Amino acid sequence: MECNRCLSNKTIQSINLDSENICQFCKIHDEMDREYPLDENSEKRLFKIAEKIKSDGFKSKYDCVVGVSGGRDSTFLLYYIKKILKLRPLAVHYDNGFDSDTSVSNILNICQKLNVDLETNVADWQTFKKITKSFFLAGVSDPDTPTDVGIFKTMYQTAFREKIKYVFNGHSFRTEGIEPLDWTYMDGKYIKEINKKYGDADLKKFDNFYISDIIKYKIIAGIKTILPLNYINYSYDNVEKILKEEVDWNYYGGHHHESLLTKFVVSSYLPKKFNIDRRLTSYSAMVRAGLISKSDAKKILNENPITVKEEIDLKEYILDKLDISKDEFESIMRMRNKNFRNFKTYYNFFKYFKFPVKILYKLNFIPKLLYLRYFG
């Protein structure tokens, strides 16, 4: 079972193929393509948004917040915002204790080269360790969800404190695609439930994101999310060339390998325990966008993301850092696979309020892709 158009297949439990054998993710892509068409006016639309941001923030030191990880997308995003759009960004980084040396160097280099202020939120290590370990012990497919939530909370918390109305996100539906909900799910209540059942972290020391935060940051403060990479032709080869030449950026070796935790999750843990290859969503997106052929994408997916020695060393490092014994990990690998649907989350609440959420995306308070990912 495979989509006729992209690479989506039966490894995605929720895959839904129509009569022409086209998956729901291709349909979401087409909907996004209509929202963000690449034509002679697409970048002009982005510049118009930038002018509004400049106008709204002309009295402030910064007019937008940009999350940076040292990865390709977030680094280019900061470069584009500062050099091309001429905005005054505050760069924000969430340090969960798993940054690679390359990613740290990339962050410092671009902020120094572009004269951009950087604010780093260092997670409370013992708390973060316990929460992340609890996700492994729960046997779910998204143990890096605490990191994603921490990043999200850090950006909006900073924007709120600085009275900034715009947060920039480096996601592109043409290169990153749409992650199936059963693979990755982000929800503050989800974290609370897993920690309650499998951990004992003090959540007061963690940057969690609850419904109250959505109301505070999105509705009351009116902070909006902007995704500039949807408006431009985004080629990895061209982007890497620009970044290497202008901000001394270095590649970290693979898909989401800028974080050592995520590198382990996507390159070893998920493929072996869940038969999930997150590269599938990215390369499916690029196939839909005409950036790579389906056959070439399949060849890449058939290659191992890391060497055997890399995997052994990385596994040892991660387990040691999270205080997971080898016996515990073997038990985790044998236990029944689970995901967010096995726990209490905000998901049913969001489904019940589908119409109000739709209004929020129409008003540009939440990204359309987020709405489509949850509601189709």
C-alpha positions as CSV (number, residue, x, y, z in Angstrom):
1,M,0.0,0.0,0.0
2,E,1.7,3.2,-1.2
3,C,0.4,6.5,-2.4
4,N,0.6,6.9,-6.2
5,R,2.0,10.4,-5.9
6,C,4.3,10.4,-2.9
7,L,6.1,7.9,-0.6
8,S,3.4,7.6,2.1
9,N,2.8,3.9,2.8
10,K,1.3,1.4,5.3
11,T,4.0,2.3,7.9
12,I,1.7,5.3,8.5
13,Q,-1.2,3.6,10.4
14,S,-3.6,6.4,9.7
15,I,-3.0,6.5,5.9
16,N,-6.1,7.0,3.9
17,L,-6.0,6.4,0.1
18,D,-8.8,7.6,-2.2
19,S,-10.1,5.9,-5.3
20,E,-7.1,7.1,-7.2
21,N,-4.7,5.9,-4.6
22,I,-3.7,9.4,-3.4
23,C,-3.1,9.9,0.3
24,Q,-4.6,12.6,2.6
25,F,-1.1,14.2,3.0
26,C,-1.0,15.0,-0.7
27,K,-4.4,16.6,-0.4
28,I,-3.2,18.7,2.5
29,H,-0.1,19.7,0.4
30,D,-2.4,20.8,-2.4
31,E,-4.5,22.9,0.0
32,M,-1.3,24.5,1.3
33,D,-0.1,25.1,-2.2
34,R,-3.3,27.0,-3.0
35,E,-2.7,29.1,0.2
36,Y,1.0,29.7,-0.6
37,P,1.4,29.6,-4.4
38,L,4.9,30.1,-5.8
39,D,4.5,32.7,-8.5
40,E,5.9,36.1,-9.4
41,N,4.0,37.7,-6.4
42,S,4.7,35.2,-3.7
43,E,7.8,36.9,-2.3
44,K,6.1,40.3,-2.7
45,R,3.4,39.0,-0.3
46,L,6.1,38.1,2.2
47,F,7.6,41.6,1.9
48,K,4.2,43.1,2.5
49,I,3.9,41.1,5.7
50,A,7.4,42.3,6.7
51,E,6.3,45.9,6.3
52,K,3.4,45.3,8.6
53,I,5.7,43.8,11.2
54,K,8.1,46.7,10.9
55,S,5.2,49.1,11.4
56,D,3.8,47.3,14.4
57,G,7.1,47.0,16.1
58,F,8.8,50.3,15.2
59,K,8.9,51.5,18.9
60,S,10.5,48.2,20.1
61,K,14.1,47.0,20.1
62,Y,12.9,43.8,18.3
63,D,10.0,43.3,16.0
64,C,10.0,39.5,15.9
65,V,11.2,36.3,17.6
66,V,13.0,33.6,15.7
67,G,13.7,30.1,17.1
68,V,17.1,28.8,16.2
69,S,18.5,25.3,16.6
70,G,21.6,25.4,14.5
71,G,19.9,23.4,11.8
72,R,19.6,24.4,8.2
73,D,16.0,25.7,8.2
74,S,16.2,27.8,11.3
75,T,19.6,29.2,10.4
76,F,18.4,30.2,6.9
77,L,15.2,31.6,8.4
78,L,17.2,33.9,10.6
79,Y,19.5,34.9,7.7
80,Y,16.5,35.6,5.5
81,I,14.6,37.7,8.1
82,K,17.7,39.8,8.9
83,K,19.4,40.2,5.5
84,I,16.5,40.1,3.1
85,L,13.4,41.2,5.0
86,K,15.5,43.7,7.0
87,L,13.6,43.0,10.2
88,R,15.0,43.2,13.8
89,P,14.8,39.7,15.2
90,L,15.6,38.4,18.6
91,A,17.0,34.9,18.2
92,V,15.8,32.4,20.8
93,H,17.3,28.9,21.6
94,Y,16.0,26.2,23.8
95,D,18.9,24.2,25.3
96,N,17.7,20.7,26.4
97,G,21.2,19.4,27.0
98,F,21.5,17.5,23.8
99,D,22.9,20.1,21.4
100,S,25.6,18.9,19.1
101,D,28.8,20.9,19.0
102,T,28.1,21.7,15.3
103,S,24.6,23.1,16.1
104,V,26.0,25.3,18.9
105,S,28.7,26.6,16.6
106,N,26.2,27.3,13.9
107,I,24.0,29.3,16.3
108,L,26.8,31.4,17.6
109,N,28.3,32.0,14.1
110,I,25.1,33.3,12.5
111,C,24.1,35.5,15.5
112,Q,27.6,37.0,15.5
113,K,27.9,37.5,11.7
114,L,24.4,39.1,11.5
115,N,24.7,41.0,14.8
116,V,21.6,39.4,16.1
117,D,20.9,39.2,19.9
118,L,20.6,35.6,21.2
119,E,18.6,34.5,24.2
120,T,19.0,30.9,25.4
121,N,16.6,29.2,27.7
122,V,18.5,26.3,29.4
123,A,16.1,23.6,30.5
124,D,16.3,22.4,34.1
125,W,18.4,19.3,33.4
126,Q,17.0,16.9,36.1
127,T,13.4,17.8,35.2
128,F,13.9,17.5,31.5
129,K,15.8,14.2,31.9
130,K,13.0,12.7,34.0
131,I,10.3,13.8,31.6
132,T,12.1,12.5,28.5
133,K,12.9,9.2,30.2
134,S,9.2,8.8,31.1
135,F,8.4,9.1,27.3
136,F,10.7,6.2,26.6
137,L,9.3,4.2,29.5
138,A,5.8,4.8,28.1
139,G,6.8,3.2,24.8
140,V,5.4,6.1,22.7
141,S,6.7,7.1,19.3
142,D,7.5,10.7,20.1
143,P,10.0,10.9,23.0
144,D,11.3,14.3,21.7
145,T,7.9,15.9,22.3
146,P,9.1,17.6,25.5
147,T,11.8,19.3,23.5
148,D,9.3,20.5,20.9
149,V,7.0,21.8,23.6
150,G,10.0,23.5,25.4
151,I,10.9,25.3,22.1
152,F,7.4,26.4,21.5
153,K,6.9,27.7,25.1
154,T,10.3,29.5,25.0
155,M,9.5,31.4,21.8
156,Y,6.0,32.6,22.9
157,Q,7.1,33.3,26.5
158,T,9.9,35.5,25.1
159,A,7.7,37.3,22.7
160,F,5.1,38.0,25.4
161,R,7.7,39.4,27.8
162,E,9.2,41.6,25.1
163,K,5.7,42.7,23.8
164,I,6.6,41.2,20.4
165,K,3.6,40.3,18.2
166,Y,5.3,38.0,15.7
167,V,7.0,34.6,16.0
168,F,8.7,33.1,13.0
169,N,8.8,29.3,12.3
170,G,11.2,27.7,9.8
171,H,8.9,24.9,8.7
172,S,8.2,24.5,5.0
173,F,5.4,22.2,3.8
174,R,7.3,21.7,0.5
175,T,10.4,20.3,2.2
176,E,9.3,19.1,5.7
177,G,5.8,17.9,4.8
178,I,3.2,16.8,7.3
179,E,4.0,14.5,10.2
180,P,1.2,11.9,10.9
181,L,-0.4,12.6,14.3
182,D,0.2,9.0,15.3
183,W,4.0,9.6,14.8
184,T,4.4,12.9,16.6
185,Y,2.0,14.8,18.8
186,M,2.6,17.9,20.8
187,D,0.4,18.6,23.8
188,G,1.1,19.9,27.4
189,K,-1.6,17.6,28.9
190,Y,0.1,14.6,27.1
191,I,3.3,15.4,28.8
192,K,1.6,15.8,32.1
193,E,-0.1,12.4,31.8
194,I,3.0,10.5,30.8
195,N,5.1,12.1,33.5
196,K,2.3,11.2,36.0
197,K,2.3,7.5,35.0
198,Y,6.0,6.9,34.2
199,G,8.0,9.7,35.8
200,D,8.1,11.9,38.9
201,A,9.4,15.3,37.5
202,D,8.3,18.5,39.0
203,L,6.4,20.1,36.0
204,K,6.7,23.5,37.7
205,K,10.3,23.4,36.6
206,F,9.4,22.6,33.0
207,D,8.4,24.9,30.2
208,N,5.1,23.1,29.5
209,F,2.4,24.5,27.2
210,Y,-1.2,24.3,28.3
211,I,-4.6,25.5,27.0
212,S,-4.2,28.5,29.3
213,D,-1.0,29.4,27.4
214,I,-2.8,29.3,24.1
215,I,-5.4,31.7,25.4
216,K,-2.7,33.9,27.0
217,Y,-0.3,34.1,24.0
218,K,-2.6,33.7,21.0
219,I,-5.9,35.2,22.0
220,I,-5.1,37.8,24.6
221,A,-1.6,38.9,23.5
222,G,-2.4,38.3,19.8
223,I,1.0,36.8,18.9
224,K,1.0,35.5,15.4
225,T,3.0,32.7,13.8
226,I,4.7,33.5,10.4
227,L,6.2,30.8,8.1
228,P,8.3,32.7,5.5
229,L,9.8,29.6,3.9
230,N,6.3,28.8,2.4
231,Y,6.6,31.9,0.3
232,I,9.9,31.3,-1.4
233,N,11.7,28.8,-3.6
234,Y,13.6,26.8,-1.0
235,S,16.4,24.6,-2.3
236,Y,18.6,22.8,0.2
237,D,21.7,23.0,-2.1
238,N,21.4,26.7,-2.6
239,V,20.6,27.4,1.0
240,E,23.6,25.4,2.3
241,K,25.9,27.2,-0.2
242,I,24.7,30.6,1.0
243,L,25.0,29.7,4.7
244,K,28.5,28.2,4.3
245,E,29.8,31.2,2.5
246,E,28.2,33.9,4.6
247,V,27.8,32.7,8.1
248,D,30.3,29.8,8.4
249,W,27.5,27.2,8.8
250,N,28.4,23.5,8.9
251,Y,26.2,20.5,8.1
252,Y,25.6,18.1,10.9
253,G,25.2,14.9,8.9
254,G,21.6,14.0,8.5
255,H,17.9,14.7,8.9
256,H,17.4,16.5,12.3
257,H,20.9,15.4,13.5
258,E,21.6,18.8,15.0
259,S,20.2,17.5,18.2
260,L,21.8,14.3,19.5
261,L,18.6,13.2,21.1
262,T,16.6,13.6,18.0
263,K,19.3,12.0,15.9
264,F,19.0,8.9,18.1
265,V,15.2,8.9,18.0
266,V,14.9,9.3,14.2
267,S,17.9,7.2,13.1
268,S,17.7,4.3,15.5
269,Y,14.8,4.2,18.0
270,L,11.9,4.8,15.7
271,P,13.0,2.6,12.8
272,K,13.8,-0.3,15.0
273,K,10.8,-0.2,17.5
274,F,8.1,1.4,15.4
275,N,9.1,0.8,11.8
276,I,8.9,4.6,11.4
277,D,11.3,6.6,9.2
278,R,10.6,10.3,9.6
279,R,12.6,11.0,6.5
280,L,9.5,9.6,4.7
281,T,7.5,12.7,5.4
282,S,10.2,15.1,4.3
283,Y,11.0,13.3,1.0
284,S,7.3,12.8,0.3
285,A,6.9,16.6,0.6
286,M,9.9,17.1,-1.8
287,V,8.4,14.6,-4.3
288,R,5.1,16.5,-4.2
289,A,6.9,19.8,-4.7
290,G,8.9,18.4,-7.7
291,L,12.2,18.9,-5.8
292,I,13.2,15.3,-6.2
293,S,11.9,12.3,-8.2
294,K,10.1,9.5,-6.4
295,S,12.7,6.9,-7.5
296,D,15.7,9.1,-6.2
297,A,13.9,9.6,-2.9
298,K,13.4,5.9,-2.5
299,K,17.1,5.3,-3.0
300,I,17.9,7.8,-0.2
301,L,15.4,6.1,2.1
302,N,17.1,2.7,1.4
303,E,20.3,4.1,2.8
304,N,21.1,3.8,6.5
305,P,20.9,7.3,8.2
306,I,23.9,6.5,10.3
307,T,26.7,3.9,10.5
308,V,26.5,0.9,12.8
309,K,29.4,2.3,15.0
310,E,27.6,5.7,15.1
311,E,24.4,4.1,16.2
312,I,26.2,2.0,18.9
313,D,28.0,5.0,20.3
314,L,25.0,7.3,20.2
315,K,22.7,4.7,21.9
316,E,25.3,4.3,24.7
317,Y,25.5,8.1,25.1
318,I,21.7,8.7,25.2
319,L,20.9,5.9,27.6
320,D,23.7,6.9,29.9
321,K,22.6,10.5,29.9
322,L,19.0,9.6,30.6
323,D,19.9,7.0,33.2
324,I,18.2,4.2,31.2
325,S,19.9,0.9,31.8
326,K,20.4,-1.6,29.0
327,D,17.9,-4.0,30.6
328,E,15.3,-1.1,30.8
329,F,15.9,-0.2,27.2
330,E,15.5,-3.8,26.0
331,S,12.3,-4.0,27.9
332,I,11.2,-0.7,26.2
333,M,12.0,-2.2,22.8
334,R,9.9,-5.3,23.6
335,M,6.8,-3.6,25.0
336,R,3.7,-2.8,23.1
337,N,4.0,0.3,20.9
338,K,1.9,3.2,21.9
339,N,1.2,6.8,21.0
340,F,-0.7,9.8,22.2
341,R,-4.1,8.1,21.7
342,N,-3.3,5.8,24.6
343,F,-3.2,8.8,27.0
344,K,-5.3,11.8,28.1
345,T,-4.6,14.8,25.9
346,Y,-6.2,17.9,24.6
347,Y,-7.0,16.2,21.2
348,N,-10.7,15.5,21.8
349,F,-11.1,19.0,23.2
350,F,-9.6,20.5,20.1
351,K,-11.9,18.3,17.9
352,Y,-14.9,19.5,19.8
353,F,-13.9,23.2,19.2
354,K,-13.0,22.6,15.5
355,F,-14.9,25.7,14.3
356,P,-13.3,28.2,16.8
357,V,-9.9,26.8,15.9
358,K,-10.7,27.3,12.2
359,I,-11.4,30.9,13.0
360,L,-8.1,31.3,14.7
361,Y,-6.2,30.0,11.7
362,K,-8.3,32.2,9.4
363,L,-7.2,35.2,11.6
364,N,-3.6,34.0,11.3
365,F,-3.2,33.2,15.0
366,I,-2.3,29.6,14.2
367,P,-0.7,28.1,11.1
368,K,-3.1,26.6,8.5
369,L,-0.9,23.5,8.4
370,L,-1.4,22.9,12.1
371,Y,-5.2,23.1,11.6
372,L,-5.1,20.7,8.6
373,R,-2.8,18.3,10.4
374,Y,-5.3,18.0,13.3
375,F,-8.5,18.2,11.3
376,G,-7.7,17.3,7.7
